[in-house]
């Protein structure tokens, strides 16, 4: 299994302590255990594709490398085929999950090939490949010797849920039992709400969408937000008119919107040319989209300096994991390292006076929030959170620092800076847990705060128990499914 600290671990089925296998460079995107005691796994960062490691532990080796020139964003959801000589996996597309493809890797030759369009494939003993495309479970006969599909895929079960990362929510046991989560709603359907310090809610937008990474404009009249649905674009919600408009329209994956300090521009990262790199455009959608960085590594925008001349971002580098770097927004557009230690450092936020940088790091073994002077980040360091913390955010006046604890609650800490000394107060819970805080490969900030610091913009799951009208997801179990599968899709 993968823990929240990005470690691949194993535990005996009878119980006992978890034993580390290897450290991961991002959130898990599937793992499969082979008969020769090797594990093939995938992660959400660095475009490393599939990797292999001994179940006893050790350094992973890279098996596949996504080809951005062919529209491959990454390789996810590996699954060993019988015999342990080949692995099924999903080629995650740069143009969105609708264009994902199922591929097979021959471990003997190191070569892989595309089989069908879809995601989350498994081989079942009835002689079929089963996978999901457009929310439907399909089956097609599969030749294990030639590693080829035979015949035409046939729909066998409708309405199977898939996540924005391409995970298909179904499984098949060796004795022919099928279990799946019905797509009674979008799995990432969420709503936007204001929550004050007393826990009182005000619905901001009750149209369930796959909302993620909300960013209030500097004047607090608009929200830039990524919507990770089939289109995966940046949208703008006008709070005065309650009008939601789409900013980006490219088929690539757009995320992590950040407002420039003057509110005139938005920067975000996108896969429109391969790896996630940074782009920006006028916030009203006028003018052309301009590319800001060119890197083979995944990048994510975090925060501008108050003068708007520099942008802090995360860069996922092989060997040093997630680092913080600075983009100079002058004509040269230089990118220089800021924090690049042997740990994950991310979600940087510059204080309103430009003198301090809050960020999160897992240097202690779990993610905690720290503050350093800026730009001289090596001068000192103060630990802010206690017992785990992520997603730091400054109040507009710089007198308070917020973060999410490991439960997902919003915690506030009063801060005082005297010369080069930073003094944090005691953490106080301001918003209770229960609101969306991110999971899996969701690394960015998933909330924001009003100008007066009295209300927080939160994301609420559409199937929250407080939403009486929300449909209840249904788990369906089908026994003796192989008999039905053979009838619908004869393997011979």
Secondary structure, 3 states (H helix, E strand, C coil): CECCCCEEEECCCCCCCCEEEEECCCCEEEEEECCCCEEEEEECCCCCCEEEEECCCCCCEECCCCCHHHCEEEEEEEEECCCCCEEEEEEEECCCHHHCEEEEEECCCCEEEEEEECEEEEEECCCEEEEEECCEEEEEEEECCCCEEEEEEEEEECCECECCCCCECEEECCCCCEEEEECCCCCCCEEEEEEECCCCEEEEEEEEECEEEEEECCCCCEEEEEECCCCCEEEEEECCCCEEEECCCCCCCEEEEEECCCCCEEEEEECCCCCCEEEEEECCCCCCCEECCCCCCEEEEEEECCCCCEEEEEEEECCCEEEEEEEECCCCCCEEEEECCCCCEEEEEECCCCCEEEEEECCCCCCEEEEEECCCCCCCCEECCCCCCEEEEECCCCCEEEEECCCCCEEEEEEEEECCEEEECCCEEEECCCCCCCCCCCCCCCCEECCCCCEEEEEEECCCCCCCCCCCCCEEEECCHHHHHHHHCCCC
